[in-house]
Amino acid sequence: MQIKLHQNGWTGLVEDLDFAKITQQEVNQLAEFLATNTLVVVRGQQHLTVQDEVRVADMFGNAEDF
């Protein structure tokens, strides 16, 4: 997973990430980035099932922890 800032300086662009195969460590890195940036874009996730989406959302846990 690679996170880069867009030229606007506040949008995170995530590359080389598949939410269907995401690890807890990657979720933690992404959550920390989300906590300090306004928007994070992860393209190419249209193949996810509802179960995948729910599993990943649960991996983020309580957003107040960040």
N, C-alpha and C positions, 0 to 999 in steps of 0.2 A: 504494500500500500504506500502510495506517495500522496502527500498533501502539499499543494502549491497555492499561493495566493494569486488571485486574479489581479490584473493590472489596476483595478479600482481600489485595491488595498484592503478590502474587507470580506470578499467572497472567497471561501476555500474551494478549491477544485481537487477532488480525490480521483486518483487514477490507480489502475491495477488492483481493484477491490471487487470481490464478488460476495455480496451479502449472503448468498447461499452457503458459502464456505468460510465466512468470517470467524475469527478466533476472538476469545474474550480479551486478549491483549490488544488486538486491533480495535475492538469496540471501546476499550478504555482510552486508547490514543485518540480515537475519533471524538469521544465524549469530551475529553479535555480541550480539544480544538474547538468543538461546538460551544463550549462554555465561554470562550473568549472571542468568538467571531460571530457575525450576524447571520451568515448563511453559508452552508456547505452543500456543494453539488456533487452527487455521485451518479454518473450516467451509466446506462447499460444494465439496468436492474429489472427490465421488463419480464424476465423469465422467472421471477420469484413467485412462489405460491403464497397463498394467504398464511399457511403454516410457517413458511420461511419468514415472512414479515413479522408475525407474532413472536416467533422465537428470537429474532434479532431485537425487536423492541424490548422484550423481557431482559435481554442481556445488558441493556443500558441501565436498568434498575431505576432508582430514584434520582431524578435530575438534580435535586437539591444537594446531593453529595458532592457535586462538582461546583 
